[in-house]
Each structure stands twice: as structure tokens, then as C-alpha cells.
């Protein structure tokens, strides 16, 4: 008698629903089916190494149940068997953590062969089987889950930490591509507690993946954590990308946590971003935040001339968003950089921006003289405003 195919919701969707969290993406598992069967049902095949299909209407991903056997190094060195004889339990045991190995059928019945629900209740991140060691990417994934679920009280099981440390010692992390490392890092930066991700990697001996940031995690650092807490509150309804802002904040925190000079820190962050092929926004905001931290920390001591020079260096005239984004980061970083000071910077910018270059041209200034006169009039506009409110 032929076994009929059966469909299950699996992975993060089941886990997050049980945790009471919003479910964003749904992954489906099809047991006792073949690629031909799904194609006949109108699914579109998109997987290459193993069959993954898109539902003809919802476009959600449906994967055939499979098993994996380690055949080489890294996270790609696997042979996949997706025959229709593979059972639900066989598919689930190849996953990383017990909390990610819970399935739910279309009738709402839960299947939990590896006690994932118990670990959800006890807030434990625990590997399912020794096969965990076969995929070095799981080291980064578990560190990222530790960051994501930190505020819910989750901890990594000691035996899982030990396996992660063994993977690091084996050197297999070196087989991960820069893009895969940064993809997991980006996901960690998108959590409220990215420091947990880096701290975990440092704890198991993988801190060298991010050598430039290591001084932040080599000792308990409440200042960094406090700054991140303040930043998370400020990020609500802001235009700057959360991941970019958190990365920039971590980078600028290095100024007070290392003896390295600002040019040295800047160069190391630039190398880190290039090594992992991070988007230019990460590098741009991190380096700008580092370079201008000292000036913004001394806002009340700046002259009108220095303020306009900063606007020029930031290229605020073409990229005005830079100013508000940096002010947001510094408001989280410096406890004495208040919302009032942020408003003051915006006021100075509007004063400087309001200087009409067409009036300068009409007054007879030409070529380089226009730039010089524009600069002087901007300085004068800020200086006059400061005198009226008694700012030195």
C-alpha cells in the first residue's frame, strides 16, 4: 500500500508561535513525496542541491524530507537523500537545535520527537545529536539564537557550548565563506542584544572572526550594554537601519575600550567590513561615528567655524540624513548628549543650509570665491544665532 504524502509546518514558524512571537516566514516539509509528485501539483522547483519548491499560490517554500551524510569540509560538504522513504523523525534529527525540530501537521497536531517543547519551556538552546558538529555554520547560528532570545532568558546548554568549542578547535570555521559569516552576523545585529552573539563567539574561542571588536568582549563591559539599551529605545520610528546603527555604536565604543588610535581603529573596521563583504552602509556609518565622536561629545565647546567644518566633512548638504543618524548614535553613546543637543545640531544645520548661494553669485562672487563666501556666511549665521542664546 502506497504511503500518502503528508505536509508539516516546521522550524522557526512553529517555534516562534509556541513562544508567542510573530511568525514571519513559514517553512513547510513534505514527507513521503517525490519531486515529480509536487511538480504535478503545480509547485515550482527552485532548489538545486536538494529539491525545494514554491507553492503555486502562496509562494511559500516546501522542501522534501531528507537526510544528510557528511562527505567533505564546511557547510556544503553533504550528500542529501530525499527519497520518499525518509520519515519525519529522520528529517527533524538533522536539524540544529531541539527547539527548531518541532513539526505541526495541517490539523494542528504537534510532533516533538526530540523534546523541543520542553527546552522551549526551560529556555534552553540544545543541539539534537552529535551530527551538530558536521556543520560549522551552526556555531554562528546558535550564537545568533542566543542573541535573539536573550531577553526571553534563553541559555545555551553546556554540552552544546562544548560542541561549539570543539568545532572552533577543529578549524572548520575557516571553511565558511565571508558572505555566510556576515549573513549570520547581520541577523545578530538585527536583534536587541547583538553583544551576546559576539560574547558567545569569544567565549568558545571564535573571537578572532571579529578581531577588531574583541576588546569589547574581553571583560564585562556594562557601558557598551547600557549604550545598546539606550540605542534600542531611540531606534523606534527612525530612518537609520537598526543593524547599521548597532554596528556603528559597537565600533565607536572601541575608542574607550582600547589603546589603539582612532586611525588604527578606523582601518581595522574598514578591513573587517571588506573581509566579510559587508554593505558600504556598515563601513560608512561605523567610520563616520568613530571619526566625529570626539567633536560631538564636546558640542557645547565647538565654535561656529568648527560646526560648519563638520557639516562640510559629513557632506550634509548632499546627505542630510547623516547628521540625524549620527546624533542618534551619539545620544545613545554619551549620556550627556541629550535630545536638546540633537535639536541644536539640527537648528545649526538649518541655519547654515538657509544661506542662499544665488545671492552670493548675484553679489559678484565667482568660482572659488563663491565657496569661500558661502562658508563664511554659514559660519556667521550660526555665530549670530549662538550669540543671541549665549552659546560660546
VOLUMBA-54214 format. One record per residue (C-alpha): residue number from 1; residue in three letters; x, y, z. Coordinates in steps of 0.02 Angstrom, whole numbers. Example, Ala and Ser with C-alpha at 12.3 -4.5 7.8 and 13.67 -1.06 7.14 Angstrom:
residues 2
+-----+------+--------+--------+--------+
:  nr : rest :     px :     py :     pz :
+-----+------+--------+--------+--------+
:   1 :  Ala :    615 :   -225 :    390 :
:   2 :  Ser :    684 :    -53 :    357 :
+-----+------+--------+--------+--------+
end
This chain:
residues 392
+-----+------+--------+--------+--------+
:  nr : rest :     px :     py :     pz :
+-----+------+--------+--------+--------+
:   1 :  Unk :      0 :      0 :      0 :
:   2 :  Unk :     73 :    168 :    -53 :
:   3 :  Unk :    103 :    293 :     87 :
:   4 :  Unk :     18 :    458 :     52 :
:   5 :  Unk :    121 :    618 :     59 :
:   6 :  Unk :     98 :    723 :    215 :
:   7 :  Unk :    137 :    908 :    244 :
:   8 :  Unk :    203 :    986 :    404 :
:   9 :  Unk :    244 :   1162 :    459 :
:  10 :  Unk :    420 :   1156 :    531 :
:  11 :  Unk :    561 :   1258 :    604 :
:  12 :  Unk :    552 :   1439 :    658 :
:  13 :  Unk :    367 :   1463 :    622 :
:  14 :  Unk :    317 :   1327 :    747 :
:  15 :  Unk :    448 :   1383 :    873 :
:  16 :  Unk :    400 :   1566 :    868 :
:  17 :  Unk :    214 :   1531 :    879 :
:  18 :  Unk :    242 :   1425 :   1034 :
:  19 :  Unk :    345 :   1567 :   1108 :
:  20 :  Unk :    206 :   1691 :   1072 :
:  21 :  Unk :    313 :   1785 :    945 :
:  22 :  Unk :    257 :   1848 :    774 :
:  23 :  Unk :    277 :   1719 :    636 :
:  24 :  Unk :    359 :   1798 :    484 :
:  25 :  Unk :    409 :   1658 :    366 :
:  26 :  Unk :    335 :   1484 :    353 :
:  27 :  Unk :    436 :   1333 :    300 :
:  28 :  Unk :    345 :   1175 :    251 :
:  29 :  Unk :    405 :    995 :    248 :
:  30 :  Unk :    333 :    863 :    133 :
:  31 :  Unk :    356 :    683 :    189 :
:  32 :  Unk :    336 :    529 :     78 :
:  33 :  Unk :    335 :    628 :    -84 :
:  34 :  Unk :    441 :    643 :   -240 :
:  35 :  Unk :    489 :    794 :   -346 :
:  36 :  Unk :    376 :    728 :   -482 :
:  37 :  Unk :    228 :    725 :   -364 :
:  38 :  Unk :    250 :    908 :   -315 :
:  39 :  Unk :    277 :    962 :   -495 :
:  40 :  Unk :    115 :    877 :   -542 :
:  41 :  Unk :     29 :    978 :   -404 :
:  42 :  Unk :     89 :   1139 :   -485 :
:  43 :  Unk :    236 :   1177 :   -370 :
:  44 :  Unk :    388 :   1266 :   -444 :
:  45 :  Unk :    557 :   1186 :   -408 :
:  46 :  Unk :    693 :   1309 :   -355 :
:  47 :  Unk :    818 :   1202 :   -258 :
:  48 :  Unk :    975 :   1137 :   -342 :
:  49 :  Unk :   1067 :   1032 :   -212 :
:  50 :  Unk :    903 :    961 :   -149 :
:  51 :  Unk :    725 :    992 :   -205 :
:  52 :  Unk :    641 :   1145 :   -134 :
:  53 :  Unk :    477 :   1201 :   -209 :
:  54 :  Unk :    368 :   1356 :   -208 :
:  55 :  Unk :    183 :   1336 :   -178 :
:  56 :  Unk :     87 :   1386 :   -336 :
:  57 :  Unk :    -21 :   1511 :   -241 :
:  58 :  Unk :     64 :   1564 :    -78 :
:  59 :  Unk :    243 :   1552 :   -147 :
:  60 :  Unk :    297 :   1483 :     22 :
:  61 :  Unk :    439 :   1356 :     24 :
:  62 :  Unk :    405 :   1170 :     29 :
:  63 :  Unk :    553 :   1052 :     50 :
:  64 :  Unk :    556 :    864 :     32 :
:  65 :  Unk :    604 :    768 :    189 :
:  66 :  Unk :    787 :    724 :    180 :
:  67 :  Unk :    936 :    652 :    271 :
:  68 :  Unk :   1115 :    712 :    257 :
:  69 :  Unk :   1283 :    625 :    264 :
:  70 :  Unk :   1446 :    718 :    287 :
:  71 :  Unk :   1558 :    698 :    134 :
:  72 :  Unk :   1676 :    847 :    143 :
:  73 :  Unk :   1726 :   1003 :    236 :
:  74 :  Unk :   1620 :   1153 :    279 :
:  75 :  Unk :   1433 :   1176 :    274 :
:  76 :  Unk :   1416 :   1120 :     92 :
:  77 :  Unk :   1504 :    953 :    108 :
:  78 :  Unk :   1348 :    845 :    123 :
:  79 :  Unk :   1261 :    711 :     24 :
:  80 :  Unk :   1071 :    728 :     33 :
:  81 :  Unk :    948 :    585 :     19 :
:  82 :  Unk :    771 :    645 :    -15 :
:  83 :  Unk :    689 :    480 :    -59 :
:  84 :  Unk :    504 :    460 :    -16 :
:  85 :  Unk :    551 :    334 :    119 :
:  86 :  Unk :    626 :    468 :    232 :
:  87 :  Unk :    521 :    490 :    389 :
:  88 :  Unk :    477 :    648 :    485 :
:  89 :  Unk :    589 :    594 :    629 :
:  90 :  Unk :    736 :    563 :    512 :
:  91 :  Unk :    718 :    737 :    437 :
:  92 :  Unk :    699 :    826 :    604 :
:  93 :  Unk :    852 :    745 :    683 :
:  94 :  Unk :    966 :    825 :    553 :
:  95 :  Unk :    918 :    999 :    615 :
:  96 :  Unk :   1024 :   1102 :    733 :
:  97 :  Unk :    925 :   1133 :    893 :
:  98 :  Unk :    784 :   1041 :    978 :
:  99 :  Unk :    677 :   1199 :    977 :
: 100 :  Unk :    693 :   1204 :    787 :
: 101 :  Unk :    641 :   1021 :    767 :
: 102 :  Unk :    456 :   1034 :    811 :
: 103 :  Unk :    330 :    998 :    673 :
: 104 :  Unk :    145 :   1036 :    656 :
: 105 :  Unk :     28 :    950 :    534 :
: 106 :  Unk :   -113 :   1033 :    440 :
: 107 :  Unk :   -235 :    981 :    577 :
: 108 :  Unk :   -134 :   1073 :    710 :
: 109 :  Unk :    -58 :    919 :    792 :
: 110 :  Unk :    120 :    945 :    858 :
: 111 :  Unk :    259 :    818 :    833 :
: 112 :  Unk :    406 :    837 :    951 :
: 113 :  Unk :    519 :    683 :    945 :
: 114 :  Unk :    670 :    773 :   1019 :
: 115 :  Unk :    591 :    865 :   1167 :
: 116 :  Unk :    599 :   1036 :   1090 :
: 117 :  Unk :    442 :   1095 :   1180 :
: 118 :  Unk :    522 :   1051 :   1346 :
: 119 :  Unk :    677 :   1152 :   1300 :
: 120 :  Unk :    565 :   1298 :   1248 :
: 121 :  Unk :    484 :   1295 :   1419 :
: 122 :  Unk :    652 :   1282 :   1507 :
: 123 :  Unk :    730 :   1412 :   1391 :
: 124 :  Unk :    874 :   1303 :   1332 :
: 125 :  Unk :    965 :   1305 :   1165 :
: 126 :  Unk :   1016 :   1123 :   1147 :
: 127 :  Unk :   1085 :   1025 :    998 :
: 128 :  Unk :    988 :    873 :    941 :
: 129 :  Unk :   1126 :    749 :    900 :
: 130 :  Unk :   1315 :    732 :    879 :
: 131 :  Unk :   1286 :    770 :    695 :
: 132 :  Unk :   1279 :    952 :    752 :
: 133 :  Unk :   1470 :    952 :    735 :
: 134 :  Unk :   1461 :    916 :    550 :
: 135 :  Unk :   1406 :   1091 :    503 :
: 136 :  Unk :   1519 :   1234 :    563 :
: 137 :  Unk :   1387 :   1363 :    517 :
: 138 :  Unk :   1288 :   1302 :    668 :
: 139 :  Unk :   1414 :   1385 :    783 :
: 140 :  Unk :   1361 :   1555 :    716 :
: 141 :  Unk :   1177 :   1508 :    710 :
: 142 :  Unk :   1172 :   1457 :    893 :
: 143 :  Unk :   1266 :   1615 :    944 :
: 144 :  Unk :   1138 :   1714 :    845 :
: 145 :  Unk :    992 :   1624 :    928 :
: 146 :  Unk :   1072 :   1661 :   1097 :
: 147 :  Unk :   1067 :   1846 :   1050 :
: 148 :  Unk :    890 :   1840 :    981 :
: 149 :  Unk :    814 :   1750 :   1131 :
: 150 :  Unk :    923 :   1828 :   1266 :
: 151 :  Unk :    784 :   1941 :   1329 :
: 152 :  Unk :    672 :   1787 :   1348 :
: 153 :  Unk :    801 :   1709 :   1463 :
: 154 :  Unk :    871 :   1576 :   1347 :
: 155 :  Unk :   1041 :   1499 :   1382 :
: 156 :  Unk :   1149 :   1381 :   1279 :
: 157 :  Unk :   1160 :   1207 :   1355 :
: 158 :  Unk :   1336 :   1171 :   1423 :
: 159 :  Unk :   1354 :   1016 :   1314 :
: 160 :  Unk :   1308 :   1118 :   1160 :
: 161 :  Unk :   1435 :   1252 :   1205 :
: 162 :  Unk :   1565 :   1114 :   1220 :
: 163 :  Unk :   1525 :   1051 :   1045 :
: 164 :  Unk :   1534 :   1227 :    976 :
: 165 :  Unk :   1706 :   1247 :   1055 :
: 166 :  Unk :   1762 :   1082 :    976 :
: 167 :  Unk :   1706 :   1143 :    804 :
: 168 :  Unk :   1809 :   1302 :    829 :
: 169 :  Unk :   1961 :   1200 :    879 :
: 170 :  Unk :   1941 :   1089 :    725 :
: 171 :  Unk :   1970 :   1241 :    615 :
: 172 :  Unk :   1813 :   1211 :    512 :
: 173 :  Unk :   1753 :   1389 :    537 :
: 174 :  Unk :   1887 :   1436 :    412 :
: 175 :  Unk :   1787 :   1343 :    279 :
: 176 :  Unk :   1641 :   1463 :    295 :
: 177 :  Unk :   1629 :   1593 :    159 :
: 178 :  Unk :   1637 :   1776 :    211 :
: 179 :  Unk :   1460 :   1801 :    145 :
: 180 :  Unk :   1390 :   1663 :    259 :
: 181 :  Unk :   1481 :   1731 :    411 :
: 182 :  Unk :   1414 :   1906 :    381 :
: 183 :  Unk :   1237 :   1844 :    345 :
: 184 :  Unk :   1227 :   1768 :    520 :
: 185 :  Unk :   1312 :   1921 :    593 :
: 186 :  Unk :   1185 :   2036 :    510 :
: 187 :  Unk :   1044 :   1933 :    585 :
: 188 :  Unk :   1126 :   1951 :    756 :
: 189 :  Unk :   1144 :   2139 :    731 :
: 190 :  Unk :    958 :   2143 :    695 :
: 191 :  Unk :    923 :   2084 :    874 :
: 192 :  Unk :    914 :   2195 :   1027 :
: 193 :  Unk :   1066 :   2107 :   1101 :
: 194 :  Unk :   1200 :   2085 :    968 :
: 195 :  Unk :   1332 :   2089 :   1105 :
: 196 :  Unk :   1276 :   1913 :   1157 :
: 197 :  Unk :   1321 :   1848 :    984 :
: 198 :  Unk :   1498 :   1918 :    992 :
: 199 :  Unk :   1520 :   1871 :   1175 :
: 200 :  Unk :   1469 :   1691 :   1138 :
: 201 :  Unk :   1591 :   1677 :    994 :
: 202 :  Unk :   1728 :   1750 :   1103 :
: 203 :  Unk :   1684 :   1628 :   1243 :
: 204 :  Unk :   1708 :   1474 :   1132 :
: 205 :  Unk :   1869 :   1536 :   1054 :
: 206 :  Unk :   1798 :   1608 :    892 :
: 207 :  Unk :   1828 :   1789 :    938 :
: 208 :  Unk :   1961 :   1802 :    804 :
: 209 :  Unk :   1823 :   1805 :    674 :
: 210 :  Unk :   1799 :   1985 :    730 :
: 211 :  Unk :   1969 :   2032 :    800 :
: 212 :  Unk :   1935 :   2218 :    783 :
: 213 :  Unk :   1788 :   2205 :    905 :
: 214 :  Unk :   1870 :   2088 :   1031 :
: 215 :  Unk :   1915 :   2223 :   1159 :
: 216 :  Unk :   1728 :   2247 :   1188 :
: 217 :  Unk :   1705 :   2068 :   1249 :
: 218 :  Unk :   1868 :   2028 :   1338 :
: 219 :  Unk :   1795 :   2092 :   1502 :
: 220 :  Unk :   1623 :   2130 :   1571 :
: 221 :  Unk :   1576 :   2296 :   1493 :
: 222 :  Unk :   1417 :   2372 :   1559 :
: 223 :  Unk :   1447 :   2536 :   1466 :
: 224 :  Unk :   1428 :   2452 :   1297 :
: 225 :  Unk :   1272 :   2359 :   1352 :
: 226 :  Unk :   1195 :   2516 :   1425 :
: 227 :  Unk :   1229 :   2610 :   1264 :
: 228 :  Unk :   1144 :   2472 :   1162 :
: 229 :  Unk :    993 :   2479 :   1277 :
: 230 :  Unk :    978 :   2666 :   1251 :
: 231 :  Unk :   1001 :   2646 :   1063 :
: 232 :  Unk :    863 :   2515 :   1051 :
: 233 :  Unk :    742 :   2638 :   1131 :
: 234 :  Unk :    795 :   2778 :   1015 :
: 235 :  Unk :    782 :   2673 :    857 :
: 236 :  Unk :    593 :   2668 :    862 :
: 237 :  Unk :    523 :   2761 :    710 :
: 238 :  Unk :    696 :   2813 :    649 :
: 239 :  Unk :    755 :   2805 :    469 :
: 240 :  Unk :    926 :   2731 :    501 :
: 241 :  Unk :    934 :   2542 :    481 :
: 242 :  Unk :    940 :   2459 :    653 :
: 243 :  Unk :   1080 :   2340 :    605 :
: 244 :  Unk :   1188 :   2481 :    538 :
: 245 :  Unk :   1161 :   2588 :    692 :
: 246 :  Unk :   1204 :   2448 :    813 :
: 247 :  Unk :   1362 :   2403 :    718 :
: 248 :  Unk :   1417 :   2585 :    715 :
: 249 :  Unk :   1384 :   2601 :    901 :
: 250 :  Unk :   1489 :   2448 :    940 :
: 251 :  Unk :   1630 :   2514 :    833 :
: 252 :  Unk :   1633 :   2687 :    913 :
: 253 :  Unk :   1634 :   2605 :   1085 :
: 254 :  Unk :   1807 :   2541 :   1042 :
: 255 :  Unk :   1878 :   2715 :   1068 :
: 256 :  Unk :   1861 :   2698 :   1257 :
: 257 :  Unk :   1899 :   2511 :   1264 :
: 258 :  Unk :   2068 :   2502 :   1178 :
: 259 :  Unk :   2234 :   2594 :   1171 :
: 260 :  Unk :   2227 :   2593 :    982 :
: 261 :  Unk :   2218 :   2763 :    898 :
: 262 :  Unk :   2066 :   2820 :    801 :
: 263 :  Unk :   2156 :   2797 :    632 :
: 264 :  Unk :   2203 :   2620 :    686 :
: 265 :  Unk :   2025 :   2579 :    740 :
: 266 :  Unk :   1957 :   2653 :    579 :
: 267 :  Unk :   2075 :   2548 :    473 :
: 268 :  Unk :   2031 :   2388 :    566 :
: 269 :  Unk :   1845 :   2416 :    547 :
: 270 :  Unk :   1869 :   2452 :    363 :
: 271 :  Unk :   1965 :   2289 :    344 :
: 272 :  Unk :   1831 :   2194 :    439 :
: 273 :  Unk :   1693 :   2260 :    327 :
: 274 :  Unk :   1793 :   2221 :    171 :
: 275 :  Unk :   1840 :   2047 :    234 :
: 276 :  Unk :   1658 :   1999 :    256 :
: 277 :  Unk :   1596 :   2098 :    106 :
: 278 :  Unk :   1476 :   2197 :    214 :
: 279 :  Unk :   1374 :   2329 :    126 :
: 280 :  Unk :   1452 :   2502 :    117 :
: 281 :  Unk :   1325 :   2572 :    240 :
: 282 :  Unk :   1404 :   2474 :    383 :
: 283 :  Unk :   1578 :   2539 :    343 :
: 284 :  Unk :   1519 :   2716 :    310 :
: 285 :  Unk :   1422 :   2741 :    471 :
: 286 :  Unk :   1548 :   2648 :    579 :
: 287 :  Unk :   1693 :   2754 :    518 :
: 288 :  Unk :   1596 :   2918 :    525 :
: 289 :  Unk :   1539 :   2878 :    703 :
: 290 :  Unk :   1718 :   2846 :    755 :
: 291 :  Unk :   1791 :   2998 :    669 :
: 292 :  Unk :   1669 :   3126 :    739 :
: 293 :  Unk :   1638 :   3055 :    912 :
: 294 :  Unk :   1757 :   3175 :    999 :
: 295 :  Unk :   1682 :   3330 :    918 :
: 296 :  Unk :   1502 :   3283 :    957 :
: 297 :  Unk :   1549 :   3238 :   1135 :
: 298 :  Unk :   1606 :   3419 :   1155 :
: 299 :  Unk :   1459 :   3501 :   1069 :
: 300 :  Unk :   1449 :   3648 :   1189 :
: 301 :  Unk :   1632 :   3692 :   1161 :
: 302 :  Unk :   1626 :   3699 :    971 :
: 303 :  Unk :   1643 :   3863 :    878 :
: 304 :  Unk :   1533 :   3909 :    731 :
: 305 :  Unk :   1682 :   3883 :    618 :
: 306 :  Unk :   1707 :   3706 :    684 :
: 307 :  Unk :   1522 :   3666 :    664 :
: 308 :  Unk :   1517 :   3716 :    481 :
: 309 :  Unk :   1679 :   3621 :    450 :
: 310 :  Unk :   1595 :   3465 :    522 :
: 311 :  Unk :   1446 :   3491 :    407 :
: 312 :  Unk :   1565 :   3503 :    259 :
: 313 :  Unk :   1661 :   3347 :    311 :
: 314 :  Unk :   1500 :   3250 :    335 :
: 315 :  Unk :   1439 :   3311 :    165 :
: 316 :  Unk :   1275 :   3356 :    248 :
: 317 :  Unk :   1224 :   3466 :    103 :
: 318 :  Unk :   1202 :   3314 :     -8 :
: 319 :  Unk :   1171 :   3185 :    129 :
: 320 :  Unk :   1073 :   3273 :    267 :
: 321 :  Unk :   1018 :   3108 :    344 :
: 322 :  Unk :   1195 :   3078 :    405 :
: 323 :  Unk :   1180 :   3214 :    536 :
: 324 :  Unk :   1021 :   3148 :    617 :
: 325 :  Unk :   1085 :   2970 :    609 :
: 326 :  Unk :   1249 :   3013 :    695 :
: 327 :  Unk :   1158 :   3117 :    826 :
: 328 :  Unk :   1052 :   2964 :    864 :
: 329 :  Unk :   1206 :   2856 :    889 :
: 330 :  Unk :   1292 :   2986 :    998 :
: 331 :  Unk :   1135 :   3012 :   1102 :
: 332 :  Unk :   1144 :   2826 :   1144 :
: 333 :  Unk :   1332 :   2831 :   1171 :
: 334 :  Unk :   1353 :   2989 :   1276 :
: 335 :  Unk :   1237 :   3010 :   1424 :
: 336 :  Unk :   1263 :   3199 :   1419 :
: 337 :  Unk :   1220 :   3211 :   1233 :
: 338 :  Unk :   1035 :   3246 :   1253 :
: 339 :  Unk :    888 :   3265 :   1136 :
: 340 :  Unk :    908 :   3453 :   1162 :
: 341 :  Unk :   1084 :   3446 :   1091 :
: 342 :  Unk :   1021 :   3342 :    945 :
: 343 :  Unk :    893 :   3478 :    910 :
: 344 :  Unk :   1031 :   3608 :    924 :
: 345 :  Unk :   1132 :   3521 :    787 :
: 346 :  Unk :    979 :   3516 :    675 :
: 347 :  Unk :    949 :   3700 :    708 :
: 348 :  Unk :   1129 :   3743 :    663 :
: 349 :  Unk :   1113 :   3640 :    505 :
: 350 :  Unk :    954 :   3728 :    451 :
: 351 :  Unk :   1035 :   3898 :    482 :
: 352 :  Unk :   1185 :   3852 :    377 :
: 353 :  Unk :   1079 :   3774 :    241 :
: 354 :  Unk :    969 :   3929 :    230 :
: 355 :  Unk :   1114 :   4034 :    164 :
: 356 :  Unk :   1067 :   4071 :    -18 :
: 357 :  Unk :   1209 :   4036 :   -138 :
: 358 :  Unk :   1115 :   4128 :   -276 :
: 359 :  Unk :   1130 :   4289 :   -177 :
: 360 :  Unk :   1318 :   4262 :   -167 :
: 361 :  Unk :   1328 :   4240 :   -354 :
: 362 :  Unk :   1219 :   4393 :   -382 :
: 363 :  Unk :   1338 :   4493 :   -271 :
: 364 :  Unk :   1477 :   4462 :   -397 :
: 365 :  Unk :   1574 :   4320 :   -319 :
: 366 :  Unk :   1648 :   4195 :   -442 :
: 367 :  Unk :   1720 :   4019 :   -443 :
: 368 :  Unk :   1821 :   3981 :   -285 :
: 369 :  Unk :   1762 :   4144 :   -206 :
: 370 :  Unk :   1584 :   4076 :   -203 :
: 371 :  Unk :   1636 :   3927 :    -96 :
: 372 :  Unk :   1735 :   4036 :     23 :
: 373 :  Unk :   1596 :   4164 :     43 :
: 374 :  Unk :   1465 :   4027 :     66 :
: 375 :  Unk :   1570 :   3954 :    206 :
: 376 :  Unk :   1592 :   4122 :    291 :
: 377 :  Unk :   1407 :   4166 :    282 :
: 378 :  Unk :   1361 :   3996 :    356 :
: 379 :  Unk :   1482 :   4024 :    499 :
: 380 :  Unk :   1410 :   4198 :    527 :
: 381 :  Unk :   1230 :   4133 :    529 :
: 382 :  Unk :   1273 :   4006 :    665 :
: 383 :  Unk :   1381 :   4128 :    761 :
: 384 :  Unk :   1245 :   4261 :    766 :
: 385 :  Unk :   1116 :   4133 :    824 :
: 386 :  Unk :   1232 :   4071 :    960 :
: 387 :  Unk :   1263 :   4246 :   1024 :
: 388 :  Unk :   1076 :   4275 :   1040 :
: 389 :  Unk :   1059 :   4122 :   1152 :
: 390 :  Unk :   1228 :   4150 :   1238 :
: 391 :  Unk :   1316 :   3994 :   1169 :
: 392 :  Unk :   1505 :   4025 :   1168 :
+-----+------+--------+--------+--------+
end
